[in-house]
Amino acid sequence: MEWETVIGLEIHAQLSTNSKIFSGSSTAYGAEPNTQASLVDLGMPGVLPVLNKQAVKLALRLGLAIDAEIAPQSVFARKNYFYPDLPKGYQISQFELPIVGLGHLDIELENGETKRIGVTRAHLEEDAGKSLHEDFETQTGIDLNRAGTPLLEIVSEPDMRSAKEAVAYVKKLHALVRYLGVCDGNMQEGSFRCDVNVSVRRPGAEFGTRAEIKNLNSFRFIQSAIHCEVDRQIGIIESGGQVVQETRLYDPDKDETRSMRGKEDANDYRYFPDPDLLPVAISAEDLEEARASLPELPDARKQRFMAELGLNADLADDLTNSREVADYFETVAEGCGDTKLAANWVMGGLSALLNKHETDITDAPVSAAMMTGMLVRIKDKTISATAAKEVLEGMWAGDGDADAVIEAKGLKQVTDTGAIEALVDEIIANNPGQVEQYRSGKDKVFGFFVGQTMRASKGKADPAMVNELLKEKLKG
């Protein structure tokens, strides 16, 4: 019998707040070590935590977006454990009464079907500090800048049955939290990281013993770590051993998981309600305010792009993966009046430049207004699609808007029938052999004439006019 993989995910999303969850310390990334840790973050005697209201608002926004239950009252608890970068000796989190309860997220499978993944809960908590090993020989450095940073831990049901399903879920959630403005999603900086719970079983059997793989911060690592862990567990069971419940780390250099520590259960942490924090009460007004702050969600926007704008599913999906890209596209499409032209250039030429320069669309030197101006010039036949590529590169390089680049580089399309006809006549006269081939039924030779004419015009001739004149004159 084959083995079945069972996967559940715990995703830690750092909330997009300016200050920490229980103090006024900054959450800005990249500061010098231990310069953004207040007395509250350090757990000094006599200090009291004060809940960041914006963190609550962001948690509600996520809860509503995944159609989850919102607790009218949630409670913060102390999760007790020792770790060098946990200055208080406990972490303030939520346990029995989280702010967000049961919800769901739908993912699209490779075969086009949709699968619903249950979300067990999403709870607010503070982050720990960071242990630094690279720069210290035989010692460990502690940076507490991150201590107290607000997190939303989003826990899924064990509903995923393959690494591909898990990655699809993580990607969907990653796009959603960025869409909502809940989290910036920067995986390299640790703003969005994932713990993966993996077990294997025979189909239909009870769940097997799971291992948790901690702190995965890329989609590729998530997929590779799951494959490694599944192979490891199957190998243990098939050789007569037993999988041990534990926490493991994934080593991408060796492409293996290795044991970190025994897996703790809830009673190991000795949770109890934090006596310094009142229960969080959510009113109907709070929910209405959160609901009003929701943007059009990615799935709804995708469906609208397909139904109202006539885009195919793949193009609509690509355009709605990022809220910024979708906003950019809609601005361009409305400005130039051609949805498909706008979609093809945003996901084609512009996307290629973004990837080449490793730049986000919010930092692109070509604004939506500049892109619109270029597409208008394609539509009114001032430039050809070929010339437009040169215009886009010129705009990216800072040479001005589309009109400025067209003028400076002399890219205006030739639409003078007489001028193009003269070129066509010359090409036909200079290539009698190819003319004879075409007239004898070799239609592919037609492309030769188009290419020669466009080359002679230095790419400026109107391609449609070239095709029309060639067809007419090659009839014989």
Secondary structure, DSSP 8 states (H G I E B T S, - for coil): ---EEEEEEEEEEE---SB-SSSS-B--TT--TTSS--HHHHT-TT------HHHHHHHHHHHHHTT--B-SEE-EEEEE---TT-TTSEEEEE-SS-SB-SEEEEEE-TTS-EEEEEEEEEEEEE---EEE-TT-SS--EEE-TTTT-EEEEEEE-S-B-SHHHHHHHHHHHHHHHHHHTS----TTTTSEEEEEEEEEE-TTS-----EEEEEE-SHHHHHHHHHHHHHHHHHHHHTT-----EEEEEETTTTEEEEEEE---GGGGT-EE-TTS--EE--HHHHHHHHHT----HHHHHHHHHHHH---HHHHHHHHSSHHHHHHHHHHHHHHT-HHHHHHHIIIIIHHHHHHTT--GGG-SS-HHHHHHHHHHHHTTSS-HHHHHHHHHHHHTTS-SHHHHHHHHT---B--HHHHHHHHHHHHHH-HHHHHHHHTT-GGGHHHHHHHHHHHTTT-B-HHHHHHHHHHHTT-
